[in-house]
Amino acid sequence: MFGDVYAGRRVFVTGHTGFKGSWLTQWLLDLGADVTGYALAPPTEPSLFEAAGIGAAEAGRAKGAGRFTDLRADVRERHPLRQALEMAAPEIVFHLAAQTLVRRSHAEPHLTYQTNVMGTVNLLEEVRALAASGRGPRAVVNVTSDKCYENLETGHAYVEGDPLGGFDPYSSSKGCSELVTAAYRRSFFGEPGMPRVATARAGNVLGGGDWGEDRILPDCVRALSAGVPIEVRNPGAVRPWQHVLESLSGYLSLGANLWRRAAAVGHEEGAFDGAWNFGPGAECNVTVREVVELFVTAWGGGEWQPAPEAAEQPHEAGLLVLDAGKAERELGWRAAWSVAEAVAAAAHWYAGFYRGARPDALLTHCRADIAAYCDAAARSGAAWATAEVPT
Ligand SMILES: NC(=O)c1ccc[n+]([C@@H]2O[C@H](COP(=O)([O-])OP(=O)(O)OC[C@H]3O[C@@H](n4cnc5c(N)ncnc54)[C@H](O)[C@@H]3O)[C@@H](O)[C@H]2O)c1
């Protein structure tokens, strides 16, 4: 998979204790990468990172799996970031660390911009310094969000060249992170010896081990595991739904292509630098109600009811659709799981947790989900999951 780029590769992941970062770290370890994670503590209790003991099962490491270094530090501080990058000397970087909650961004806009914008500046600045010393990475993938676009709520499917914006501080901070990355690419990363830098835009994802606030599946498991009806806000709202492994396969494809291209032809303007959308197909745009009902069925029963009108709600954007045509054409990436498959995989993972499964069993479950997803991607013809990886 991924043209074997990750086997034995030194990879630096910021935000590795978060929901996406935990899945990404495990997938990279299984691919044989040596992963250094850099993040604050897991943002939720419980968390996937703790529940499945991501990276901790050194004794039970799968054959061929890579090594893991777990660093806890802040992307708002340059000095520890510099030390960590110097120590890890990564060949590929994935930047996921962020303040990720829209509601919290209303309460703490300064912290949100410091983390999401200055955190990106700090990372790119330290990568630039490391590259100038000849020990820098070849590829950097900055994970932003579909919320980086100026959402005009017209139903238009956004392509990478559409204007950036963002209504609330979180969304706008992700637009800013995009602009920062583009400026660094144009101003500094065109030089020989500098890395190729891309940004990845995906929408909200679901999967086992997410306990984030204001996300529908965590709301479902909290209610069902407590034996109370799920309170559903906006049951009729249509949203694009995607399993977390879909967006991660996009990030990993992008990282592998950036790295291989730089290795093959040295530094040149063009291919794989820039912005990439990783969105689900139109058949994955379904209502919140449909997803809740799929979840209840996969869980084995339960009730839901519309949430009472809250007095004050932050602005909630209408349907935002990504056009992932560029990733399909140029990376051979495509979404592989239906909404029903994605929700069922998540429900089974959570059911294991709430039945008291131990960390090693939950980790095995993560690995089984990754393997099942890879099979589905190979059947769908995704280039990274077949033998015919373009070079
Ligand atoms: N989950 C989604 O649906 C979704 C959708 C689109 C984009 N994203 C983006 O993907 C990335 C990961 O999202 P997630 O859902 O895993 O988020 P998460 O909230 O679960 O995890 C965030 C991670 O960032 C770390 N972090 C936060 N502030 C930090 C700081 N100051 N210094 C160092 N680390 C810090 C946390 O410790 C954690 O590891 C984020 O950049 C997010 O904006 C997520």
The ligand as an SDF file (V2000), in Angstrom:
LIG
                    3D

 44 48  0  0  0  0  0  0  0  0999 V2000
  -12.7690   15.1660   13.1610 N   0  0  0  0  0  0  0  0  0  0  0  0
  -13.2810   15.7500   12.0940 C   0  0  0  0  0  0  0  0  0  0  0  0
  -14.4310   15.4830   11.7210 O   0  0  0  0  0  0  0  0  0  0  0  0
  -12.4530   16.7400   11.2830 C   0  0  0  0  0  0  0  0  0  0  0  0
  -13.0090   17.3000   10.1200 C   0  0  0  0  0  0  0  0  0  0  0  0
  -12.2310   18.1720    9.3440 C   0  0  0  0  0  0  0  0  0  0  0  0
  -10.9510   18.5050    9.7450 C   0  0  0  0  0  0  0  0  0  0  0  0
  -10.4410   17.9700   10.9130 N   0  0  0  0  0  0  0  0  0  0  0  0
   -9.0810   18.3620   11.2830 C   0  0  0  0  0  0  0  0  0  0  0  0
   -8.3410   17.1770   11.5410 O   0  0  0  0  0  0  0  0  0  0  0  0
   -7.3990   17.4100   12.5860 C   0  0  0  0  0  0  0  0  0  0  0  0
   -7.5920   16.3840   13.6810 C   0  0  0  0  0  0  0  0  0  0  0  0
   -8.9350   16.4340   14.1460 O   0  0  0  0  0  0  0  0  0  0  0  0
   -9.4610   15.4980   15.3390 P   0  0  0  0  0  0  0  0  0  0  0  0
  -10.8940   15.2910   15.1340 O   0  0  0  0  0  0  0  0  0  0  0  0
   -8.5650   14.3500   15.5030 O   0  0  0  0  0  0  0  0  0  0  0  0
   -9.2720   16.4990   16.5790 O   0  0  0  0  0  0  0  0  0  0  0  0
   -9.1480   16.1850   18.1340 P   0  0  0  0  0  0  0  0  0  0  0  0
   -9.7470   17.3720   18.8130 O   0  0  0  0  0  0  0  0  0  0  0  0
   -9.6410   14.8330   18.4740 O   0  0  0  0  0  0  0  0  0  0  0  0
   -7.5580   16.1860   18.3770 O   0  0  0  0  0  0  0  0  0  0  0  0
   -6.8140   17.3720   18.3450 C   0  0  0  0  0  0  0  0  0  0  0  0
   -5.3580   17.0330   18.6190 C   0  0  0  0  0  0  0  0  0  0  0  0
   -4.6150   18.2760   18.6330 O   0  0  0  0  0  0  0  0  0  0  0  0
   -3.8900   18.3320   19.8500 C   0  0  0  0  0  0  0  0  0  0  0  0
   -3.7320   19.7340   20.2480 N   0  0  0  0  0  0  0  0  0  0  0  0
   -4.7010   20.6570   20.4840 C   0  0  0  0  0  0  0  0  0  0  0  0
   -4.1190   21.8310   20.8350 N   0  0  0  0  0  0  0  0  0  0  0  0
   -2.7790   21.6300   20.7930 C   0  0  0  0  0  0  0  0  0  0  0  0
   -1.6480   22.4480   21.0550 C   0  0  0  0  0  0  0  0  0  0  0  0
   -1.7840   23.7270   21.4150 N   0  0  0  0  0  0  0  0  0  0  0  0
   -0.4170   21.9030   20.9340 N   0  0  0  0  0  0  0  0  0  0  0  0
   -0.2500   20.5830   20.5810 C   0  0  0  0  0  0  0  0  0  0  0  0
   -1.2890   19.7760   20.3230 N   0  0  0  0  0  0  0  0  0  0  0  0
   -2.5340   20.2950   20.4360 C   0  0  0  0  0  0  0  0  0  0  0  0
   -4.7030   17.5330   20.8510 C   0  0  0  0  0  0  0  0  0  0  0  0
   -3.8970   17.1600   21.9650 O   0  0  0  0  0  0  0  0  0  0  0  0
   -5.1080   16.3640   19.9690 C   0  0  0  0  0  0  0  0  0  0  0  0
   -4.0240   15.4740   19.8470 O   0  0  0  0  0  0  0  0  0  0  0  0
   -7.6210   18.8300   13.0550 C   0  0  0  0  0  0  0  0  0  0  0  0
   -6.6830   19.6860   12.4130 O   0  0  0  0  0  0  0  0  0  0  0  0
   -9.0310   19.1560   12.5730 C   0  0  0  0  0  0  0  0  0  0  0  0
   -9.2240   20.5310   12.3560 O   0  0  0  0  0  0  0  0  0  0  0  0
  -11.1750   17.1020   11.6830 C   0  0  0  0  0  0  0  0  0  0  0  0
  1  2  1  0
  2  3  2  0
  2  4  1  0
  4  5  1  0
  4 44  2  0
  5  6  2  0
  6  7  1  0
  7  8  2  0
  8  9  1  0
  8 44  1  0
  9 10  1  0
  9 42  1  0
 10 11  1  0
 11 12  1  0
 11 40  1  0
 12 13  1  0
 13 14  1  0
 14 15  2  0
 14 16  1  0
 14 17  1  0
 17 18  1  0
 18 19  2  0
 18 20  1  0
 18 21  1  0
 21 22  1  0
 22 23  1  0
 23 24  1  0
 23 38  1  0
 24 25  1  0
 25 26  1  0
 25 36  1  0
 26 27  1  0
 26 35  1  0
 27 28  2  0
 28 29  1  0
 29 30  1  0
 29 35  2  0
 30 31  1  0
 30 32  2  0
 32 33  1  0
 33 34  2  0
 34 35  1  0
 36 37  1  0
 36 38  1  0
 38 39  1  0
 40 41  1  0
 40 42  1  0
 42 43  1  0
M  CHG  2   8   1  16  -1
M  END
$$$$
